[in-house]
Amino acid sequence: MTDPTFQPARATPGDVIDLQDYLKLAGLVDTGGEAKFLIQTGEVRLNGEVETRRRKKIRRGDQVSLDGRVHTVEF
């Protein structure tokens, strides 16, 4: 039986950030164009998997890898 008071979790604007925006915010790239290039050429990994979507929504605690270094998402 389903709980009638159950509310599925909804992401609020402060809970997620675009991958390309995170790269800029974290100082991993200097420009949006650089972020776009690195993501679209498969140089960025998200939680161990190649991610080629610039607007992929990421959350706190996700792992972003670039240039062999792993960064835990915090914002």
KOLLODO-618891 format. One record per residue: residue in three letters; residue number from 1; x, y, z of N, C-alpha, C, O, CB in turn. Coordinates in nm, 4 decimals. Last residue first. Glycine has a CB too. Example, Ala and Ser with C-alpha at 12.3 -4.5 7.8 and 13.67 -1.06 7.14 Angstrom:
BEGIN
{SER,2,{1.2850,-0.2250,0.7080},{1.3670,-0.1060,0.7140},{1.2900,0.0030,0.7870},{1.3409,0.1138,0.8039},{1.4084,-0.0598,0.5725}},
{ALA,1,{1.3190,-0.5690,0.7800},{1.2300,-0.4500,0.7800},{1.3200,-0.3300,0.7800},{1.4236,-0.3319,0.8465},{1.1308,-0.4473,0.9046}},
***
This chain:
BEGIN
{PHE,75,{2.9559,2.3016,-0.3596},{2.9230,2.4383,-0.4026},{2.8276,2.5011,-0.3061},{2.7878,2.6161,-0.3246},{2.8634,2.4397,-0.5432}},
{GLU,74,{3.1420,2.0216,-0.4496},{3.0931,2.1041,-0.3385},{3.0655,2.2417,-0.3955},{3.1460,2.2931,-0.4731},{3.1968,2.1107,-0.2187}},
{VAL,73,{3.2392,1.7159,-0.5730},{3.1572,1.8353,-0.5988},{3.1088,1.8961,-0.4685},{3.0431,1.8302,-0.3878},{3.0371,1.8008,-0.6886}},
{THR,72,{3.5689,1.6177,-0.5649},{3.4369,1.5952,-0.5077},{3.3583,1.7247,-0.5178},{3.4055,1.8304,-0.4761},{3.4462,1.5463,-0.3599}},
{HIS,71,{3.7785,1.5307,-0.8282},{3.7284,1.6415,-0.7462},{3.5899,1.6041,-0.6945},{3.5034,1.5634,-0.7721},{3.7235,1.7758,-0.8279}},
{VAL,70,{4.0695,1.3695,-0.9341},{3.9290,1.3541,-0.8950},{3.8925,1.4674,-0.8002},{3.9649,1.4967,-0.7050},{3.9032,1.2148,-0.8280}},
{ARG,69,{4.2809,1.3874,-1.2169},{4.2538,1.4269,-1.0788},{4.1044,1.4184,-1.0515},{4.0228,1.4556,-1.1357},{4.3059,1.5699,-1.0509}},
{GLY,68,{4.3171,1.3409,-1.4845},{4.3635,1.2394,-1.3906},{4.3427,1.2723,-1.2434},{4.3817,1.1952,-1.1556},{4.5061,1.2152,-1.4135}},
{ASP,67,{4.1883,1.5543,-1.6113},{4.3353,1.5476,-1.6117},{4.3895,1.4514,-1.5069},{4.4944,1.4761,-1.4473},{4.3937,1.6857,-1.5883}},
{LEU,66,{3.9133,1.5121,-1.4060},{3.9691,1.5877,-1.5175},{4.1206,1.5842,-1.5033},{4.1742,1.6085,-1.3951},{3.9148,1.7356,-1.5206}},
{SER,65,{3.6165,1.3955,-1.2621},{3.7573,1.3699,-1.2917},{3.7980,1.4468,-1.4159},{3.7278,1.4472,-1.5170},{3.7835,1.2190,-1.3106}},
{VAL,64,{3.3952,1.4384,-1.0008},{3.4302,1.4861,-1.1342},{3.5792,1.4639,-1.1528},{3.6598,1.5074,-1.0705},{3.3919,1.6372,-1.1538}},
{GLN,63,{3.1554,1.2866,-0.8086},{3.2985,1.2887,-0.8353},{3.3220,1.3293,-0.9801},{3.2745,1.2626,-1.0720},{3.3624,1.1508,-0.8058}},
{ASP,62,{2.9065,1.4287,-0.5902},{2.9459,1.3622,-0.7140},{3.0971,1.3760,-0.7305},{3.1589,1.4659,-0.6735},{2.8703,1.4222,-0.8371}},
{GLY,61,{2.8702,1.5993,-0.3735},{2.9172,1.4632,-0.3461},{2.9527,1.3852,-0.4713},{3.0226,1.2843,-0.4618},{2.8130,1.3880,-0.2695}},
{ARG,60,{2.5989,1.7751,-0.5118},{2.7047,1.7703,-0.4104},{2.7414,1.6240,-0.3852},{2.6546,1.5371,-0.3767},{2.6593,1.8405,-0.2775}},
{ARG,59,{2.5320,1.6876,-0.8564},{2.4937,1.7166,-0.7180},{2.6161,1.7163,-0.6271},{2.7220,1.6641,-0.6620},{2.3901,1.6142,-0.6680}},
{ILE,58,{2.4639,1.7960,-1.1921},{2.5407,1.7218,-1.0935},{2.5042,1.7720,-0.9546},{2.4531,1.8827,-0.9375},{2.6931,1.7355,-1.1192}},
{LYS,57,{2.3189,1.7707,-1.5057},{2.3015,1.8207,-1.3688},{2.3814,1.7325,-1.2735},{2.3681,1.6101,-1.2742},{2.1501,1.8234,-1.3282}},
{LYS,56,{2.4644,1.8459,-1.8079},{2.4339,1.7381,-1.7148},{2.4283,1.7957,-1.5746},{2.5221,1.8617,-1.5300},{2.5388,1.6238,-1.7240}},
{ARG,55,{2.5354,2.0230,-2.0047},{2.4314,2.0652,-1.9101},{2.3881,1.9540,-1.8151},{2.2854,1.9666,-1.7484},{2.3110,2.1156,-1.9859}},
{ARG,54,{2.7189,1.8817,-2.1588},{2.7611,2.0011,-2.0858},{2.6622,2.0388,-1.9770},{2.7019,2.0819,-1.8688},{2.7787,2.1175,-2.1813}},
{ARG,53,{2.7753,1.5488,-2.1868},{2.6658,1.6470,-2.1849},{2.7062,1.7653,-2.0978},{2.7254,1.7506,-1.9771},{2.5332,1.5827,-2.1321}},
{THR,52,{2.9599,1.3523,-2.1671},{2.9753,1.4458,-2.2783},{2.8624,1.5475,-2.2859},{2.8549,1.6245,-2.3817},{2.9833,1.3702,-2.4080}},
{GLU,51,{3.1446,1.1687,-1.9430},{3.0223,1.2489,-1.9562},{3.0451,1.3541,-2.0641},{3.1374,1.4350,-2.0546},{2.9828,1.3163,-1.8197}},
{VAL,50,{3.2610,0.8523,-1.8542},{3.2777,0.9663,-1.9431},{3.1437,1.0368,-1.9574},{3.0413,0.9727,-1.9811},{3.3327,0.9220,-2.0818}},
{GLU,49,{3.2429,0.7675,-1.5079},{3.1963,0.7458,-1.6448},{3.2200,0.8714,-1.7285},{3.2015,0.9832,-1.6803},{3.0462,0.7071,-1.6461}},
{GLY,48,{3.3115,0.8350,-1.2467},{3.3837,0.7265,-1.3131},{3.3459,0.7005,-1.4568},{3.4103,0.6190,-1.5229},{3.3643,0.6039,-1.2383}},
{ASN,47,{3.1539,1.0574,-1.1859},{3.1374,0.9329,-1.1094},{3.1951,0.8134,-1.1849},{3.1363,0.7053,-1.1871},{2.9888,0.9084,-1.0785}},
{LEU,46,{3.2324,1.1746,-1.4892},{3.1424,1.2010,-1.3779},{3.1141,1.0683,-1.3103},{3.0570,0.9776,-1.3708},{3.0101,1.2707,-1.4253}},
{ARG,45,{3.5112,1.3008,-1.6663},{3.4360,1.1856,-1.6147},{3.3512,1.2311,-1.4974},{3.3925,1.3148,-1.4171},{3.5315,1.0697,-1.5719}},
{VAL,44,{3.6184,1.4606,-1.9587},{3.5645,1.4752,-1.8227},{3.4873,1.3490,-1.7867},{3.4087,1.2975,-1.8661},{3.4726,1.6016,-1.8112}},
{GLU,43,{3.6829,1.4280,-2.2186},{3.7941,1.4387,-2.1247},{3.7487,1.4462,-1.9794},{3.8306,1.4392,-1.8878},{3.8770,1.5596,-2.1577}},
{GLY,42,{3.5111,1.4276,-2.4393},{3.5183,1.3096,-2.3528},{3.6310,1.3113,-2.2514},{3.6711,1.2056,-2.2027},{3.5320,1.1891,-2.4361}},
{THR,41,{3.4646,1.6507,-2.5820},{3.5665,1.5600,-2.6360},{3.5911,1.4409,-2.5443},{3.6821,1.3616,-2.5687},{3.6971,1.6350,-2.6584}},
{GLN,40,{3.2813,1.7893,-2.4292},{3.2354,1.7295,-2.5545},{3.3381,1.6363,-2.6180},{3.3020,1.5515,-2.6995},{3.1998,1.8379,-2.6521}},
{ILE,39,{3.4456,1.8778,-2.2136},{3.3321,1.7872,-2.1918},{3.2953,1.7158,-2.3211},{3.2798,1.5936,-2.3218},{3.2103,1.8644,-2.1374}},
{LEU,38,{3.6337,2.0438,-2.3386},{3.6775,1.9287,-2.2600},{3.5653,1.8280,-2.2380},{3.5877,1.7070,-2.2433},{3.7316,1.9748,-2.1263}},
{PHE,37,{3.4633,2.2384,-2.4633},{3.5546,2.1553,-2.5408},{3.5927,2.0286,-2.4646},{3.5851,1.9185,-2.5193},{3.6799,2.2343,-2.5771}},
{LYS,36,{3.3307,2.3542,-2.2410},{3.2556,2.2912,-2.3498},{3.3438,2.1943,-2.4264},{3.3040,2.0807,-2.4519},{3.1986,2.3974,-2.4451}},
{ALA,35,{3.5496,2.4624,-2.1013},{3.4655,2.3602,-2.0388},{3.3894,2.2825,-2.1463},{3.3843,2.1596,-2.1429},{3.3666,2.4246,-1.9378}},
{GLU,34,{3.6335,2.6520,-2.2892},{3.7246,2.5443,-2.2507},{3.6456,2.4295,-2.1878},{3.6713,2.3128,-2.2173},{3.8326,2.5963,-2.1524}},
{GLY,33,{3.4105,2.8177,-2.2893},{3.4511,2.7501,-2.4121},{3.5442,2.6335,-2.3841},{3.5347,2.5286,-2.4479},{3.5183,2.8479,-2.5062}},
{GLY,32,{3.4138,2.9229,-2.0344},{3.3061,2.8322,-2.0721},{3.3397,2.7543,-2.1973},{3.3019,2.6379,-2.2105},{3.1777,2.9086,-2.0925}},
{THR,31,{3.7500,2.9241,-1.8976},{3.6378,2.9793,-1.9742},{3.5314,2.8739,-1.9989},{3.5549,2.7537,-1.9863},{3.6867,3.0362,-2.1075}},
{ASP,30,{3.9285,2.7895,-1.7336},{3.9261,2.9355,-1.7296},{3.8031,2.9950,-1.7971},{3.7568,3.1026,-1.7594},{4.0501,2.9902,-1.7946}},
{VAL,29,{3.8664,2.5112,-1.5136},{3.8848,2.5698,-1.6466},{3.8758,2.7212,-1.6329},{3.8232,2.7738,-1.5348},{3.7781,2.5158,-1.7488}},
{LEU,28,{3.8519,2.4751,-1.2456},{3.9170,2.3695,-1.3227},{3.9409,2.4114,-1.4669},{4.0258,2.3541,-1.5352},{3.8335,2.2428,-1.3192}},
{GLY,27,{3.7173,2.6369,-1.0707},{3.8466,2.6826,-1.1209},{3.9226,2.5776,-1.1992},{4.0438,2.5888,-1.2175},{3.9305,2.7286,-1.0077}},
{ALA,26,{3.4654,2.5797,-0.9932},{3.5724,2.5148,-0.9175},{3.7120,2.5584,-0.9638},{3.8124,2.5211,-0.9032},{3.5594,2.3639,-0.9292}},
{LEU,25,{3.3208,2.7184,-1.1883},{3.3110,2.7576,-1.0477},{3.4275,2.7033,-0.9656},{3.4813,2.7724,-0.8792},{3.1791,2.7093,-0.9887}},
{LYS,24,{3.3814,2.5661,-1.4218},{3.4220,2.7068,-1.4104},{3.4250,2.7502,-1.2642},{3.5218,2.8125,-1.2205},{3.3263,2.7977,-1.4907}},
{LEU,23,{3.2698,2.3206,-1.3552},{3.4107,2.3272,-1.3950},{3.4639,2.4697,-1.3833},{3.5772,2.4913,-1.3404},{3.4285,2.2758,-1.5389}},
{TYR,22,{3.0024,2.3951,-1.3096},{3.0859,2.3501,-1.1981},{3.2344,2.3598,-1.2333},{3.3153,2.4022,-1.1508},{3.0501,2.2057,-1.1594}},
{ASP,21,{2.9167,2.4516,-1.5666},{2.9239,2.5605,-1.4688},{3.0103,2.5219,-1.3492},{3.0825,2.6051,-1.2942},{2.7833,2.5990,-1.4214}},
{GLN,20,{2.9212,2.1970,-1.6805},{3.0083,2.3018,-1.7351},{3.0234,2.4184,-1.6375},{3.1310,2.4773,-1.6272},{2.9529,2.3527,-1.8689}},
{LEU,19,{2.7260,2.0662,-1.5210},{2.8644,2.0226,-1.5202},{2.9571,2.1326,-1.5707},{3.0610,2.1585,-1.5099},{2.8806,1.8973,-1.6048}},
{ASP,18,{2.4971,2.2672,-1.3380},{2.5406,2.2100,-1.4655},{2.6882,2.1745,-1.4560},{2.7658,2.2443,-1.3907},{2.5150,2.3088,-1.5833}},
{ILE,17,{2.3825,2.1654,-1.0170},{2.4533,2.2629,-1.0983},{2.4914,2.1934,-1.2285},{2.5155,2.0727,-1.2290},{2.5798,2.3201,-1.0239}},
{VAL,16,{2.1453,2.1347,-0.7447},{2.2153,2.0859,-0.8629},{2.2843,2.2015,-0.9356},{2.2495,2.3182,-0.9181},{2.1174,2.0136,-0.9575}},
{ASP,15,{2.0269,2.2626,-0.5310},{2.0733,2.1255,-0.5129},{2.1574,2.0739,-0.6289},{2.2332,1.9784,-0.6122},{1.9561,2.0353,-0.4932}},
{GLY,14,{1.9143,2.5093,-0.5784},{2.0413,2.5058,-0.5078},{2.1006,2.3673,-0.4911},{2.2129,2.3541,-0.4424},{2.0248,2.5666,-0.3755}},
{PRO,13,{1.6667,2.4500,-0.6981},{1.7737,2.5102,-0.7770},{1.9102,2.5066,-0.7085},{2.0124,2.5013,-0.7770},{1.7384,2.6518,-0.8087}},
{THR,12,{1.5843,2.1202,-0.5780},{1.5650,2.2645,-0.5776},{1.6804,2.3265,-0.6546},{1.7827,2.2610,-0.6745},{1.5565,2.3213,-0.4317}},
{ALA,11,{1.4425,1.8181,-0.6698},{1.5637,1.8999,-0.6679},{1.5249,2.0465,-0.6667},{1.4417,2.0905,-0.7461},{1.6545,1.8684,-0.7895}},
{ARG,10,{1.2335,1.6367,-0.4585},{1.2447,1.7235,-0.5753},{1.3710,1.8057,-0.5609},{1.4020,1.8564,-0.4532},{1.1197,1.8153,-0.5909}},
{ALA,9,{1.1260,1.3221,-0.3536},{1.2255,1.4292,-0.3404},{1.2318,1.5075,-0.4703},{1.2351,1.4496,-0.5790},{1.3657,1.3719,-0.3041}},
{PRO,8,{0.7733,1.2639,-0.3245},{0.9039,1.2323,-0.3824},{0.9979,1.3515,-0.3685},{0.9549,1.4668,-0.3714},{0.8896,1.1921,-0.5307}},
{GLN,7,{0.5960,1.2242,-0.0344},{0.6287,1.3246,-0.1352},{0.7645,1.2885,-0.1943},{0.8628,1.2827,-0.1204},{0.6297,1.4697,-0.0742}},
{PHE,6,{0.3395,1.0466,0.1265},{0.4728,1.0423,0.0665},{0.4870,1.1485,-0.0415},{0.4014,1.1615,-0.1290},{0.5011,0.9034,0.0081}},
{THR,5,{0.0885,1.0251,0.2223},{0.1604,1.1469,0.2592},{0.3002,1.1531,0.1976},{0.3713,1.2522,0.2139},{0.1707,1.1568,0.4102}},
{PRO,4,{-0.0049,0.7765,0.1492},{-0.0641,0.8935,0.0836},{0.0076,1.0244,0.1182},{-0.0114,1.1246,0.0492},{-0.2101,0.9046,0.1218}},
{ASP,3,{0.1934,0.5063,0.0795},{0.1704,0.6062,0.1825},{0.1165,0.7329,0.1157},{0.1860,0.7917,0.0329},{0.3014,0.6358,0.2627}},
{THR,2,{0.0555,0.2233,-0.0785},{0.1325,0.3458,-0.0897},{0.0927,0.4447,0.0186},{-0.0256,0.4646,0.0462},{0.1139,0.4078,-0.2273}},
{MET,1,{0.0842,-0.1175,0.0000},{0.0000,0.0000,0.0000},{0.0892,0.1244,0.0000},{0.1886,0.1287,0.0724},{-0.0960,-0.0005,0.1221}},
***
